[in-house]
Amino acid sequence: MQFDIAQFVNTYIVPLGWKLIGAIFIWVIGGWIINATCKALGRNFIHRKVDTTLAKYAEGGAKVGLRILLIVAVLGFLGIETTSFAALLAAAGFAIGAAWGGLLANFAAGVFLVFLRPFKVGDAISAGGASGNVVEIGLFATTIDTSDNIRVFVGNNSIFSGNIQNYSANPFRRVDLTAQIAHEVSPQDAINRLRAKVEAIPNVVKSPAPVINILNFNEHGTLLAVRPYSSNDDYWQVYFDTNKAIMEVGVESGYKAPEQRVAVRNVQ
């Protein structure tokens, strides 16, 4: 029996090609509809003044759910039995869950983070080994932009199971710096000069007032604690300006540079 290539192409290849084109069309249009729907959902949340953290979490969950439905629709169009696919997906999910149990833990931790609210989108935090501003609390990971503009994705369970430092929770935070002065310099004179200089720094809060006092004594002289307060948004500006103020006080006052001193005695 002679093989008829034209009949094979017309019977199998052409219909399959049309189905693939249709599946691609459904995937592209469906993806566009999903993106438009999620954007509309986000705008609706903004209009209703829904909390940003909860809105982004719900928007991410809706996008994942709609993508799964789109995959099922494409497979159904191609003639693949979706019930079998659902069973296969469930079995794969069980296998993945058994191998990577942390996935479910990350999901559960994300739910707790959204509703217990140790932080929200926009807060500056330190958690899970990363520090920066929270961009999004996702289904499985939290997105953080670090101060050097690197985007970090941290598993929700790593954050929830460890210590969380929320720098934005309180209206101000303390800048911890020190000033080393030489043995010959009067600590009280240095304290008075530093206080006047630090209090003049922009964005240093008036109450509580900056703390400038003797921290300890060492072989170089006296070590002063210099601790102004500022809002979290102004923290690094105040940090750097305070360091500059410490340097300026030393230069303007003509203080000697601290040096290590060791006394050696010859005992007969």
Secondary structure, 3 states (H helix, E strand, C coil): CCCCHHHHHHHHHHHHHHHHHHHHHHHHHHHHHHHHHHHHHHHHHHHCCCCHHHHHHHHHHHHHHHHHHHHHHHHHHCCCCHHHHHHHHHHHHHHHHHHCCHHHHHHHHHHHHHHHCCCCCCCEEEECCEEEEEEEECCCEEEEECCCCCEEEEEHHHHHCCCCEECCCCCCEECCEEEEECCCCCHHHHHHHHHHHHHCCCCCCCCCCCEEEEEEEECCEEEEEEECEECHHHHHHHHHHHHHHHHHHHHHHCCCCCCCCCCCCCCC
